[in-house]
């Protein structure tokens, strides 16, 4: 069976462009299986992790994050802030050019940041206090003027995930931020090969020969993005057995998220198992807040009470070393971890009895709850099925609808009623770094129609998020953090269902893989010849 699957996979990738790939020495081609298929190209229009990984291939940022999550200059050559922290000056470094040969200018930066600022939680906060964002006449300097200090400015500009502040040509950045761009003209270390893109099968990038890396050592998304291969292929192989066998046979180099059942075999066969995300991934049960029953907070609280994380995690993973029960919205193990406001006994029989009562009080009429089920992601699929059983135990009637992860990401933007193609519930996960940030935790936002799909709407809750960057002391910041956590258990923007730590598997021929939570980092990787 495995050999038949491998033969089928090899036939699928033998598509137009294979001759070009064969012209490149094998040690200069990096073949990766990402954890999801790439179906959209705009890192501002979606928070999907695979799209953010794509964006890091072809775009650059003003600042990157090193392995310790410290902001470091990337496209910026020099920067300064005034004594009152109201005026920021950013000057671009030399050698920056888009893939079409045009130089990167301050006008491109201004347009890109304005588009990013319309969608990203940090960006929206900064734009709300912006009195000026202009390009100076030298074409390389951006001046950003605020009416109050924003303590997380460099953290925002260096964020590697969520809505990544990618710098694009001004003409592309002029696209409405709620309309997905089709252009892939960036200034990053790789160039997207559009003619070889086959959604559902393959994404191809080639090395940007004109990219000028920084001189510092590579670290996370910071430092010198030196590329040691000529071609990177992302291959969508839905069958985990096929992907694992291809890695063992040397047809693949890197599986971002191999099936956990195969980890022992991969180790026995000499593959390297690496963990690039120390904060893991928090699971999130996202409800649609604009349609019944979850437009009523009592139905959301009922869902929160009935969820037994241990049952869900056991259904997802065979090895308890891969996961932990975690009720902290801002991630267990992070500096922002807190259990303030967590109700006792979540998921216990007593909590489920209370959930039944709240469900009745909410007016739930027994209509089917549409749950999107991404069957191409084994662990999210398993969690979805266990959740449906738990919901049925307190009186929910469930309608689990099979889809794939990429299609689910598109469908959750649909605001129509579930009976008309919309949805009630979709399970997802975030990278631990992004979720640990009280502002950057995108699903935590409760900004109504501007919120992430699911659209929580609560002014008091949102005010706590908006106040966080302006805390004057560590004690005040901790007070706000705990108040926000209590508020989250009141509003229930989503329900945590545990935290897990999935390693990647790479060929022993691969070296130089950099750690960065939630994204694939292909620069710095070397591949030895056979």
N, C-alpha and C positions, 0 to 999 in steps of 0.2 A: 504493500500500500504506500509506504513512504517513497519508494522508488518511483511509483507511478505519479505521486504528487510532485516529486522533484522534477520529473520529466515534463509534466504539465507546466510547472513554473518556468522551466527553461524555455519552453515553447512560447509562453506568454511574453517573456522579456525579449524574444527575438523579433522585435518590431523595427520599423524604420529608425535608422540611427545606429543600429548595431554595428554596421561597418565602421562608423566613426569610432565607436567604443573599442573595436578590435584593433584600430590603428594606434591606440594608446597602450603603452606597456601595462601589463596587469598590475604591477606594483604602483602604478600611478592612477588607478581607479579604485575608489572607495565605494563599496556597496553597503547600504544601510537599510534596515527595515525599521521605519519609524512606528510609533505606537498608534498612528491613525493615518488615514489617507488625506492628502492635500486636495481640497476641492475649491478653496477660495484663496485669494492672494493678498488680501488687504489686512495688515496688522492693526489698523486703526478701527476697522469695521467689525472685528471679532476678537475675542480673547482666547480662541482655541490654541492650545499649546503647539500643535503641529504648524499652525500659521505663524506663530511667533518664532519657531525654529527656522522656518522658511525665511522670515524677515531678517534674521541674523545672518543668513547666508548672503543676502544681496544688498542689505542696507547697513549703514553705520549710524551711530548715535553720537551726540555731543560728548556724553560720558558713558563709560562702561562700569561694570562691577567686577572687582577682583574676587579671588576665592574666599576672602573674608567678608564679602559683601560691602566693601568700602567703595564709594564712587571715585573713579579715576578719569582724567581727561582722555578722550578718544579722538573725536574730530577736532576738539578744541586744542589750540596751541597755548593759549594764555587766557586766564580769566581772573576777574577781580570783583569784589563786592564793596560797596561803600560802607563807611563806619556805622551808619544807621541801618544797614542791611536792606535798603530799599532799592538800590540800583545795582544791577548785575551787568557786567560786560564780558562777552565771550568773543574771542578772536579765533577764527579757524586756522588750523595748521596748514602748512604748504603741502601741495601734491594731491589735494582732494579733487576727484573728477568722477562724474557719472559714467555709466557704462557706454553711453553714446558719445563720450569724449568731452562733453561740456563741463566746465569747471563748476564746482559747488560754490555757491555764493551765499552771502548773508541773507539775500532775499529768499533763497530756497529754504533756509533755516527758519525764517520768520513764518513763511507760509506753512511749513510742515508742523511747527509748534502750535500754530493757531488751529490747524485741523486736529492734531492730537488733543489739544486742550478742550475741544468740544465733546470728546468722548471719554477720556480717561478721568477717573475720580480725582487724582492729584491735579491733573491739568485743569479740570473745571474749577477746583479751588483756587489755583494760581490765577487763572483768567479772571476770576471774580474780583481779585484785588489788583489786577494789572491796570496801570494808567498809561503805559506805553510799551510797545514791543516793536522796535524799528531796526532797520539795517542802516548802518552808516555808509557814507559815500565811498569808503575804501573798498567796499564790496566784501569784506571779510569779517567785519565786526558787528555783533548784535548787541543792542542795549535794551535791557528788560527792566522796566521801572514798576515798582509796586507801591501801594499806599499803606502797607504794613508788612513787617518781616514775615517770611515764610521759612520756617526752620528746616523743612524737608526738601528744599529746592533741588539740591544735587542728587538726593535720593530719587526724586521724581524723574529727573532727566536721565538717570542711569538705569531705570528699572528694566530688567531683562524680559519681563513677561507681562501678562495682562494686556493692556493696550500699549505696545512698545512705541516710544517716541522716535520713530524712524525718520531720517531726513531724506526727503524726496525732492525731485525737481518742483519748482514753484507751480508750474502749469499742472502737474499731477496733483499736488497738494491743494489746488483750488477746487478739486472735486468735493461735492457735499460730503461731510464726514459720515453721513448715514447712507451713502451710496458707495458700494464696493468699487475700488479702482481695479482696472485690468492691466495697467502698466506694471512692469517689473524693472524699470530703469532706476537702479540704485547706484550707490558708490562703494558697495561692500566688496569683500574679497572673492565672491563668486558671482557668476552671471547665470541667470535662469535661461535654460535652453527651451524656449517655448515650443519649437517645432517637434520636440521629443516628449513633451508632456502628454501623458495619457492618463487622465483622471481614473482612479480605480486601479491603476497598474504601475505607473512609473513617473517619477519626476527626475529631471536631469539638470545638473549645474556644471559649469566649467570654470576653471580658475580664471580670475580676472588678472590678465598679465600686467595691467597698468595700476593695480592697487599698490599703494605705498603704505606699508605697515609702520606702526610706531616702533621705536627702538627698544622699549622696555620689554622684559620677558612677558610672555603671554600668561594671563591669569584670569580665569573666568571669561567675561566678555571684555576685559581690559587688556592693556598691553599690546604687544605686536601680534597681529593676526597674520602669521606667516603660514602660507598654504604649501604643503609638501606633496599634494596630488594634483593631477590635471583635470580630474573628472570625478564628480560625486553623483551616484545614482541612489535615489530613494525608491525602494521596491515595496509595493503593497502586497504582502503575502498573508492572506487571512488565515491560512491553515498553519497553526503553530508548529506542528510536526514537520511540515515542509520547510519552514524557515530554519528550524533547528538543524535538520539534516543538511540543508544547504550551507549553514555556517560550518558544520563539522567537515563537510566535503571541500571547503575552501571556496565555494561559490559566493558566499557572503562574508562580510567583514565585521558587521556590527548589528546586533539586534537591540533596539532601545528597550524593549520590554518583552523578554521571552516568556513563554508560558512557565509559570512557577513549577509545574510538575516536571519540567525538563531540566531544572537547574542541576540536580545531582548528576544526571547523565552528561550534561555539558562539561561539568567539572572533571568527570572521569575521562572524557575524551580530550582533555587538555585545553579547553576553552577558558578564557579568563572571565570571572564574574566580578564586576565592579559596581560600586555604588557611588553615583555622582550627586545624590541629593540627600544630605544628612537630615533635613527636616521632613523628608518623606512627602506623602501626598494625603491631604485630608479629604475624605469623602463627603459629598454634599448631596442631600435630597432636596432638590429645588422644586418649589410649588409655584403654580401660576396664581398670583395674588389678585388678578383682575376678574376672575370668573368664579362662580360658586363651585365647590364649597369653600375654597381656600381664600376667597375674599373676606371671609369671616375669621377673625383671629382665633376663635375657639376651635375651628377645624384644624388650623395650623398647630395649635397647642396640643390637640389630640394626637396628631401625627408625631409630634415631638415626644410625647409621653409614651406612645406605644412602641417606639423603635427600640429594639434590643440589639445593640451594636455587636455584642459577642456572637450572636446567632448569625448576623449578616457577615461578619468577618470570617467566621468559620466556614461559611458557604463559599467565600471568595478564595481563601488560601488554605492549603493543606498544612502549612508550617506556621505555628504561632509566633515564631521568631520574625516573621515578615510583617506583623501588624501589632497594633495596640488599641484598646478602647480609649477614646479621647473625647471628652465633652467640651474641650476648650475651643471656642470659635477661632482663636488666634494661634492655634497649633501647640500641641504638647512639645516641650523641649525648646521652645523659642523664648526670648526675653519677655514676650507679651503674654505668655501663658497665664491664665487665671481661670478659676472656677467660680468666680463671683456670680451669683444668681442661678447656678445650676440646680434644678429641682432634684430632690433626693429620689433614688430608686427608679430612675428612668428604665423603661422596658420591663419592669417587674409586673406580676399579676395585679398588684394594687394600682400601679400607674396605668395599666391597661383598663382597669375598671373606671378610673377617673377619665380616661380617654373616651370610653363609651358614653359617659355622661356629657362630656363637652361636645361630642359629635352630635348627640341628640339636641343639645342646646343651640348648636350652630344652625339648625334647620336643615341639615343634610337630608335630601329626599330619596336617597338610594340610587341616584343616577350613577352610571358606570364612571369610574375614575380612570381616565386615559393616561396610562403610564408608558412613556417611550422606552423601548428596550433595545439598546445597541448590541445586537447579538454578535457583532464582530469583535467586541471587546469582552473576553471571557470573564474577567472579574467583575466588571460593571453589570454584565448580563446576569451573573450569579447573584449579585447583590439585589438586582431588580426583582428577581423571582422570589427571593426570601422576603423582601419588603412587601411584595404583594400578598404573601401568605400572612404576614404579621398584620397588615391592614385589614384583611378579611376577618381576622380574629376579633376585631372590635366593631365590625358592622359596615366597613367600607365594601362596596362592590367594585371590583377592579377589572379593567380592560387593558391587558398588557399587549402592546402593539409592537411587533418586531420591526426594527430598522437597523441602520448602521450608524456608527458614531458620527461620521461626517454629516449624514443626512439629519441626524438628531440636532446637531449644532445649527443647521439651517432652519429646521422646523421650529425650534424654540423661539425664534424671532417672530413667529406667527401669533398675532394677538387675537385672532378670531376665536370664537367659542370652540371648545374641544369637539363638539358635534359637527363642526364645520372645518375640520382639519387642524384645529389648535391642539392644546394639550393641557393636562393637569399637573403631571409630575414627570421629571426627568432626572436621573441620577448622573452626577458628574464628579470630577475631582479636580483639585487645584494643586499647583506646586506649593510646597510648604512655605517657601520664601514669600510669595505673593500673599498667601492667606494670613501670614503672621503680621502683616502690615495693616493696622486698623483703617487706614485710608485706601491702601492698595488692594485690600480684600474686596474685589469688585462685587461679588454677590452679597456682601454685607450692606451695600448702599441701599437706602430707602428713599430715593429721589424720584419716585413715581415713574412717569413715562420716560425719564432719562436714566432710570436704573437698568441694570442688566436684565435680560429676559427673565420673566417672573414678576418684575415690576413692583417690588415692595414700595409702599408709600406711607411714610410716617415722619412728620416734621420734627418731632422731639428726638427721635432716634437719629435722623440725619444731622440735626444740630450738634449732637455729640461727636459725630464723625468730623464735621466741619470745624469743630473747635480744637481737635486733637493737635494739629501742627502748630497751634499758637500757645500751647501750654508754656508758661514761663519757667517752671522748675520741674525737676524729675518727679517730685511729690505730686504736683498738679497733674502731670501727664499720667501718673499711675492712678490718680483719682478718676480722671476722665476714662482711662482704659477700663477700669472696673465698672464704672457707671454704664459704659457702652456695652459691656458684656451682660450686665443685668438687663439692659434694654433689649439686647438681642434675644434673650430668652423670653422676653415679654412679646416682642413683635414677631419673632420666628421668621426671619428672612429666608432661612433654609434650615434643614435639620442635619447636624453632623452625624455621620455613621461610621466613624473610626478613622484611623490613620495608618498608612502602610508604607513600606519601604521596599520598592521593587528595584532590584539591580538590573543592570544591562549585561549582555554577554558579547564579548569581542574575541576575535581570532587572536591567537598568540603572535601572529605576524604584525599586529597593530600595537603601536606605542604612542604616548603623548596625548591620551584622552584627558581633556580638562573637565573639572567638576564645575557644574553650574546647574542649580535646581531648575528642572522643568523644561530645559531646551537641549537640543543636540548642538555640540560645539565641534565642527569638523576641522577648523584650522588647528595647527600644531600637531595634527596626527600624521605619523609616518607609517608606511606600510613596507615591510621587508619583502624582497623577492623570494620566491619559493626556492 
